[in-house]
Amino acid sequence: MYLADQTWPDLGDYVAEESVAIVPLGSTEQHGPHLPLSTDHKIAEALAREAAERTGFLCTPTVDIGVSTHHMQFHGTMSVDPPAFRDYVESFSRNLTRHGIDRIVYVNAHGGNMQHLREVGRRLREDRAAYAVEWMWDESIPDLIDEFFPNKGPHGGPKETSMLLHIDPENVKTDKLEAARDGGRVNLEDGNPTIHGARNYYDAIDNSPNGVFGDQTEASAEKGAQLLDAASEQLAFLLEWLDDKPFDDLMAKPHVDPQPGSRRE
C-alpha cells in the first residue's frame, strides 16, 4: 500500500489493523560517469515498493535528498546538513505516530544516512513514540553480493550498477562502465584510506578521482533482478518479524537497580 495514493479513510482502515510503515530514503549525489544522481533513492524506492507489495504494509513517499557532504566536489550533488536531516526525519516519523504507526523501517540506500537514522531511531525509542530501525539492502544479502562481484566497491560499483540496469536501464550509460572502473578505484584499500590507524579521508574524491569504486563491468541487469528479489525478501522478513513483536519488547530496557539488595520491606 502506497500512502500517497490512498484516501484518508483508507488509511484509517489500515491503522485500525496495522502499525507498521516503510520509509524509503536515499540521496541525490554523484555516482560516477555511468550512473545517475538518482541511483540511491531509486533503489530505496524499488525495494520499499516491492516489500510493500509482498506484505501489504504501508509505504511512504521517498526521501530523495540525504547527507552527502562527502560527494560535494562533484557536479549536481545535493546534501542537507546532518542536524537538519535528523530533525526532518524525526518530525515526519512522529507525524506517522500521530496516525497510529509505532514501528518504522527506514529502507536506506545511502551510507551517509546510516548513523543519522540510527540516532533518530534512538530518540523515538527513548520516549516510547515508536520503534524505528535503519535497514541497508546490501547488508541483508552479503553472500549473494560476494558471489556476484569479486570487486563490489562501496559506492557506484557493480552492485548498484546492476540494480539500476534492472530498475532504470535507460539512465545507465553502459558505454561508460570501463571508464568508471579505470577512472575510479577498484579496491578502496589501494588508496591507503587508513594511516597508522587513522582514517585518511573525509570525501569520496580523496580515494577515487571519479568518485566511484569497484569494477562496474561485473554488473548486469540479470544480477540486478536477483539482488532486488533477494533483498526484498529479506526486507519482507524483517517487516513481518517487527509486526509480530509486542511493542514493549521493542522498547528500551529499564535501568538496572542502582542499589541492588538495599531496599527494605
N, C-alpha and C positions, 0 to 999 in steps of 0.2 A: 504494500500500500504506500503510495507516494503522497506525502502530506499536502503538497501544494495543489494537487489535483482533486482534493476532496472538498465537500461542503462541511460546514461546522457541525451539522447534525450527524454526518457520517463519522466524524472524528469523535463526537460524543459517544457514539456506539462503540468505537474502538476502545477508548479509555475505560469504558464501563467493564470491559473484559480483559484488557491487556495493559501493561505498564512499561513496555519496552520501546525504545526509539533507537534508530540507526542514524548517525550523523556522519556523512562523508566529508572529509577535509583533505585539501591538497595544497597546491601552490600555483603561482603563475611566474615561472622562472626559467632561465636558460637550461636547456638540455642538449647542448652541443649543436653541431651543424646539421643534424639529421632529424631531430625530434622537435615538436612544437613546444612552446612555453606552457601549454595546457596539459602536458603529459601527466603530472601528478593528480590534478583534480579530475581528469577524465578517467584515470584508473580507479580512483577512490569512488567515483560515482558509479562506474560499471560494476564494481564489486558490491557496493551497498544495494544497488537496484536488484542485482541478481540474488543476493541473500534475502532481500525483502520478498521477491517472487517465490523463493523456495520456502520461506517460513510464514509469510503473511504479516510480519511485523512492520511497523511504521518506519518509513524512510523520509528524512527531511531533505530540503534543498542542500546543495553542496556549498561549502565554504571554499571559494576559488583562490583566495589570496592568504598566504600564511607568513611565517617568519623565514625570510630568505635573504637576510643581510649578507650571508656568505657567498651570494651569487651576484652582488650588485655591480661587479666590474663588467658584466655582460649586458648588452643592449636589451631593453624591454623588461628585465626582471622587476617584479613588483613585490614589495615587502611592507609589513607593518611591524612597528616596534613590539617587542615581546610583552610588555605590560598591557598595551592596548589589545593585543591578540588574546591574552589570557582573560582580560576583563570582558571582551566581546563574547568569547565562547562561554564564559561563566554566565553572562547575562542571558543569552538565549537558552542556555541549559536550564537556568532557573525558571525561565518562561515556560519551558516544557513541563517542569514540575508543577506549575500552577494549573496545568490542564490534566494532571493525573499521571504523568510519566515519572517513574522513580528509578529506572535502570536505563542507562545510555551507553551505547558502544560508539566511540569515535573511530570511524573507519578512516584511518590516516594513511596517506600515501606519500608523505613528505617527512624526511628525517628531522628537518628543522622545527617541526611542530611537536615532536615527541615529548620533550621534557616539560613543555608548557601545558600540554593536555594532561599530563600526569599531575601537574600542580593544580589544575582546575578540578580534576577528579578528587584530589585530596581535600580541597576546600569544600566541595559538595558533600563529601562523606563525613567530614568532621562535624557538620551541623545537621547531619541526617536528612539532607534535602534529597539526595539521590546517590546511587552507586554508578559512577561513570568511569569507564575503562578505555584506555587507548589501545588500538589494535593495528598492527602493521602487517600488511598482506604477505610480504616476502618472508617475514619471520614465522609465519604459520606453516610454511611448506619448504623448510630449508633443504631437505633431502632431494626433493624434486629439482630445486634450483641448482644444487650441486651436480645432479645427474646431467642436467641440460647444458650447463655453462661452465667450462673449465676456467674461464676468465670473466666472472659475472660483474665485477666492478660495483662500487657503492652508489654510483649516480650516473644516469644516462647510458647505462651499459646494456647488455643483451637481454636482461630480464625485462626492463622497462620497454626496450625497443620491441621485443616480442609481443608484449601486451598491447602496445599501440598498433603494431602490424595487424593484430586481431580486431581491436575495437575501433580504430580510427586510421585505417591504412592510407587514406588519401592525404593525410598530413605528415606522413613519414617520407623523408627524402632518401629512398633506398639507394640512390646513386652516391650518397654521402657516407655510407656505412664505413668504408675503408678510410675515408678522410677523418671520420670521427675517431676511429681506432688509432690511426697513425699520428693525428694531431693532438691526441689526448695522452692518457697514461693507462696502459693496460693493467698494470699492477700498482696499486697505491703505495705499497711498501718500497717500490723503486724510487720514490720521491723523497725518501727519508723523512716521513711525517713525524717521527719521534726521535729526538736527540737527547741522549743521556736521561731518558725517562720523561722528558717534557714534550708535549705536543708542539710541533714546529710549524704550525699553520693556524690561520683563522679563516681564510677564504678558499673556495674551490680552486681559484686560479693559482694559489700558492703551490698546488700539487699537479695541476693539469692545465696546459696552455689554452685548450679549448673548453675546459670546464667539465669534461666527462671522463669516465674510467671504464675499463673492461674492453672486451673485444666484441664490438657491435655486429661483426659479420657472423657471429654464432646465433643470431636471432632469426626467428621465423614466426609466421602467423600461426602455424600449427602448434608450436610450442606455446605461444601466447594463449591459444584456446585452452590448452591443457592447464596452464597456470591459472587462468581465470576460473576454470571449473574446480580445480583442487582448492584454491584459496577461498572461493565462495562456499565450498563445502565446509571448510574449517570455520569460517565465519558463522555459518548456519548452526554448527555445533555449539559455538560459543553463545550465540543468542538463545538457543534452547536451554543450555546449562544455566544461563543467567536468569531466564524466565522461571526456571524450576526452583531456584534458591529462595528460601524465606528471606525477606528483607532484612530482618535483624541479623541474620548470619553474614550478611554482606557489610554490615556496619563495623566501625572501629571497636575493638575490644576495650573493655573498661580498664581503667588504671589499676595497676597492681596495688594491693593493700600496702600503704606506706609504713604501717606498723603491725605486721602480722603477729598474731597471738597476744596483742596488748589490750584488746577490747574486753571489757568485763561485762558480765550479765547484769 
